[in-house]
Amino acid sequence: MTNPMPTDHSSAPVLEALAAYHEAGDVPFTPPGHKQTRGADRRVLEVLGPAVFRGDVLATSGLDDRLSRNRVLERAEHLMADAVRAEHTFFSTCGSSLSVKAAMLSVAGPHEKLLVGRDAHKSVVSGLILSGIRPVWIDPRWDTERGLAHAPGPEAYEAALEQHPDAMGALITSPTPYGTCADLDGVVASCHRRGLPVIVDEAWGAHLPFHPDLPSWAMDAGADVCVTSVHKMGGGLEQGSVFHLQGDHVDPERLSSRADLLGTTSPNVLLYAGMDGWRRQMVEQGHRLLGAALELAEQVRTELAAVPGLHVHGRADFTGPDKADDLDPLPVFVDLAQLGISGYQAADWLRSEHSIDVHLGDHRRVGAQLTYADDAGTAGVLVSALTELASRAPEFDPPREVHVPTGDRLRMEQAMLPRDAYFGAVEDVPAHAAAGRIAAEMVTPYPPGIPAALPGERLTEDVLAYLRSGVDAGMNLPDATDPSLGTVRVVAE
Ligand SMILES: Cc1ncc(COP(=O)(O)O)c(C=O)c1O
């Protein structure tokens, strides 16, 4: 007998199947080779604990039977879809980095056009490289005064759709890593008028469906596919990601098949369990937990705003005409320009002096991510450390200046298809001599992970000077062939 699709959100099918597996005392002659802690080294167990190994079972012929007849994963995905008002949900154990590629491949194929906001994450660019999709870049809304970008507005997508009637669909990132949200309704309306699907990279928005005071989220805005990292603003384990689907612009079988192309055949059940349990927690307690988190964020913002030298970015800075449409207040960004120190210096100091890790440090600010898991204790640690930072800032060495170009000078010509530039003949040239050459690699300040240069773009002196000065100031460029940017990999001439 097959289990019917459940609607009871007190149930957590993956966790229940795992408990039943342990109860039955299955003896695995299958991977994983540690065989339920028996083979785990004592010193590893001392750090990880036995629960990690006990929960690490094979998905089929382990958590479920050989033919997945108990539909454990399917039931958990169904409950997740029901919880967030989607029609289908797919769990992924390779982060939104995989989910977003599966979504892109379900909408466009090699040489077909996809409209993509140029503030897309590097995983989207990897998707372009692997697939051979031709990006039609949409310029973000650039805030010159603050030196950061918000997602493009609907008018930019509308104009691009007019110009590229052969585009297969659109991809937009919202929220951005800075917590700013796009006018998704407008973008969806433009695309749907032409029968085209919209993918929303909502990696930072796992919590949005669970509280009405948070910005509206992609499924409610009518988007077709939405990708979410449950491990970022949600409580899943690292790499736990979902993609949701609704409507009839994207076929569920096609999306599932594209994900199958990219995914592992050995998914980590711990990640499934983390997502399944988090869905239950949010359905049952999300409103209360997120309500408390919103109050805490408000309090943290008020306390930090009262510290001389700190400027807390809020709605007035980030939303309004030509800026973002809405703001998630849980990521708290503090501008340090008045203190005369960089976000790189502040992030290093907070870790070395206070064992505090902030999510994002850039040339002039730090961003601390609050979630439903924070409380007065953790918030107090953050506020007191940033208060001390403000008083100690005069002791810091003056930061190296980062030459951040204006938005129009950050944009470079896409001279070749990303795939062709990446896979063709390449050479490494000194960065000071690379202007005018076509990049053959991504060069990405991380975090937030938005490539400043990507394969096929013709490099300009403005962007190279920005990156070189950034590295000198403490910027992290982990994906560049030479992270110190002495050289850049370009298309061979
Ligand atoms: C906007 C955006 N999309 C996608 C990703 C990839 O997500 P994951 O780390 O879950 O692979 C990230 C990661 O930071 C991101 O910021």
The ligand as an SDF file (V2000), in Angstrom:
LIG
                    3D

 16 16  0  0  0  0  0  0  0  0999 V2000
   22.0180   35.1140   -4.5490 C   0  0  0  0  0  0  0  0  0  0  0  0
   22.6180   33.7560   -4.3560 C   0  0  0  0  0  0  0  0  0  0  0  0
   22.2360   32.7470   -5.1600 N   0  0  0  0  0  0  0  0  0  0  0  0
   22.7260   31.5050   -5.0320 C   0  0  0  0  0  0  0  0  0  0  0  0
   23.6520   31.2250   -4.0560 C   0  0  0  0  0  0  0  0  0  0  0  0
   24.1850   29.8210   -3.9380 C   0  0  0  0  0  0  0  0  0  0  0  0
   23.6510   29.2470   -2.7880 O   0  0  0  0  0  0  0  0  0  0  0  0
   24.2880   28.0030   -2.0350 P   0  0  0  0  0  0  0  0  0  0  0  0
   25.3680   28.5470   -1.1550 O   0  0  0  0  0  0  0  0  0  0  0  0
   23.1290   27.4390   -1.2680 O   0  0  0  0  0  0  0  0  0  0  0  0
   24.8140   27.0670   -3.0460 O   0  0  0  0  0  0  0  0  0  0  0  0
   24.0840   32.2300   -3.1850 C   0  0  0  0  0  0  0  0  0  0  0  0
   25.1000   31.9660   -2.1470 C   0  0  0  0  0  0  0  0  0  0  0  0
   25.5550   32.8030   -1.4450 O   0  0  0  0  0  0  0  0  0  0  0  0
   23.5550   33.5460   -3.3460 C   0  0  0  0  0  0  0  0  0  0  0  0
   23.9540   34.5640   -2.5700 O   0  0  0  0  0  0  0  0  0  0  0  0
  1  2  1  0
  2  3  1  0
  2 15  2  0
  3  4  2  0
  4  5  1  0
  5  6  1  0
  5 12  2  0
  6  7  1  0
  7  8  1  0
  8  9  2  0
  8 10  1  0
  8 11  1  0
 12 13  1  0
 12 15  1  0
 13 14  2  0
 15 16  1  0
M  END
$$$$
